[in-house]
Amino acid sequence: MAYKITDECICCGTCVLECPNQAISEGDTISVIDPERCTECVGAHEHPQCLTSCSVGAPVPDPAHQESHEQLLAKWKKLHPGETPLYT
């Protein structure tokens, strides 16, 4: 399932820099995650980097975008053609 960012976000930009899929952008008042690019860091990291880098806990799972581990890995492979996933 993709993550989303709650109103707790202070728009510091840390998650934007940490996202391996370039799924996060800075909005007007909070950062925004593109669910089409979010893989929960499957393929790149052991844990979602937006979650581990956020000092206020703003990223949370988005129940509107539920995906299996296999679907997230397939999405990562599509976003990073020719690369070998570090974490599967």
C-alpha positions as CSV (number, residue, x, y, z in Angstrom):
1,M,0.0,0.0,0.0
2,A,1.3,3.4,-0.8
3,Y,1.9,6.0,1.9
4,K,0.3,9.4,2.2
5,I,1.4,12.4,4.2
6,T,-0.9,13.8,6.9
7,D,-1.4,17.4,8.1
8,E,1.3,16.8,10.7
9,C,3.8,17.5,7.9
10,I,6.0,20.6,8.5
11,C,7.2,20.5,4.9
12,C,10.9,20.3,5.8
13,G,11.7,18.4,2.6
14,T,13.6,15.6,4.2
15,C,11.3,12.9,2.8
16,V,11.5,14.4,-0.7
17,L,15.3,13.9,-0.7
18,E,15.1,10.4,0.9
19,C,12.5,8.9,-1.5
20,P,14.3,6.5,-4.0
21,N,11.4,6.6,-6.4
22,Q,11.0,10.4,-6.6
23,A,7.4,9.9,-5.4
24,I,7.3,12.8,-3.0
25,S,7.0,16.5,-3.9
26,E,6.5,19.6,-1.8
27,G,3.0,20.9,-1.9
28,D,1.8,24.3,-0.7
29,T,1.6,23.4,3.0
30,I,2.6,19.7,3.2
31,S,4.6,17.2,1.1
32,V,2.6,15.0,-1.2
33,I,3.2,11.3,-2.2
34,D,2.3,10.1,-5.7
35,P,0.8,6.7,-5.1
36,E,1.8,5.6,-8.7
37,R,5.5,5.9,-7.7
38,C,5.3,4.9,-4.0
39,T,6.6,1.3,-3.5
40,E,7.0,1.6,0.3
41,C,10.7,1.5,-0.6
42,V,10.3,-2.2,-1.6
43,G,13.2,-2.9,-3.9
44,A,15.4,-0.1,-2.5
45,H,15.3,-0.2,1.3
46,E,14.2,-2.4,4.2
47,H,11.9,0.2,5.5
48,P,10.0,3.2,4.0
49,Q,12.5,6.1,4.0
50,C,9.8,8.8,4.3
51,L,8.7,7.2,7.5
52,T,12.1,6.7,9.0
53,S,13.3,10.2,8.0
54,C,10.2,12.1,9.2
55,S,10.6,13.8,12.6
56,V,6.9,14.3,13.1
57,G,5.5,11.0,11.8
58,A,3.5,12.5,9.0
59,P,3.8,9.6,6.5
60,V,1.1,6.9,7.1
61,P,-0.1,3.9,5.1
62,D,-2.8,5.0,2.6
63,P,-5.7,2.5,2.8
64,A,-7.0,3.8,-0.5
65,H,-3.9,2.3,-2.3
66,Q,-3.5,-1.2,-1.0
67,E,-0.9,-3.4,-2.9
68,S,0.7,-6.7,-2.1
69,H,4.5,-7.0,-1.6
70,E,4.7,-8.6,-5.1
71,Q,2.8,-5.7,-6.7
72,L,5.1,-3.1,-4.9
73,L,8.2,-5.0,-6.2
74,A,6.8,-5.1,-9.7
75,K,6.1,-1.4,-9.6
76,W,9.7,-0.8,-8.3
77,K,11.1,-2.9,-11.2
78,K,9.0,-0.8,-13.7
79,L,10.3,2.4,-12.2
80,H,13.9,1.2,-12.2
81,P,14.4,-0.9,-15.4
82,G,17.6,-2.8,-15.6
83,E,18.4,-2.4,-11.9
84,T,18.6,-5.2,-9.4
85,P,16.5,-4.7,-6.3
86,L,18.5,-4.4,-3.1
87,Y,15.6,-5.6,-0.9
88,T,12.9,-7.9,-2.1
